[in-house]
């Protein structure tokens, strides 16, 4: 896959991550179904990291994009593994919170952004530097 296609894939995956945080429901507590933005600060930080990943990719900073995408994926993975209790943890009372599609979409897209960004960073590191132009004029 070419660099431009990988970059476009990473940007699209990061955009999907940010949109999944803002638009899709992440959890269900009876009739209450908050999106990631309303449910937890972890998701807000992940959305901010997704935007920063896009910015880093636009400026061809692939290593930085991979690191930021990793942070975004880790934040989302933490919230998928440990859903919030929405303030109902009184004396050990457990309230069932079901995960909704939004957290899974965000997790999948953030991992895709991480993989594409890491591939770009790896390809940039493995590629030999371009040859320097000659400073002396060619002899006729």
NORHU-V415771 format. One record per backbone hydrogen bond with DSSP energy under -1.0 kcal/mol. CO is the residue of the C=O (numbers start at 1). NH is the residue of the N-H. Records with the same first field share a line. If there is no record, write none. Layout:
CO->NH / NH
//
This chain:
2->6
3->7
4->8
5->9
6->10
7->11
8->12
9->13
10->14
11->15
12->16
13->17
14->18
15->19
16->20
17->21
18->22
19->23
21->37
25->102
26->100
28->98
29->32
32->29
34->26 / 27
35->39
36->40
40->44
41->45
42->46
43->47
44->48
45->49
46->50
47->51
48->52
49->53
50->54
51->55
52->56
53->57
54->58
55->59
56->61
57->60
60->62
61->65
62->66
63->67
64->68
65->69
66->70
67->71
68->72
69->73
70->74
71->75
72->76
73->77
74->78
75->79
76->80
77->81
78->82
85->88
88->90
90->93
98->28
101->105
102->106
103->107
104->108
105->109
106->110
107->111
108->112
109->113
110->114
111->115
112->116
113->117
114->118
115->119
116->120
117->121
118->122
119->123
120->124
121->125
122->126
123->127
//
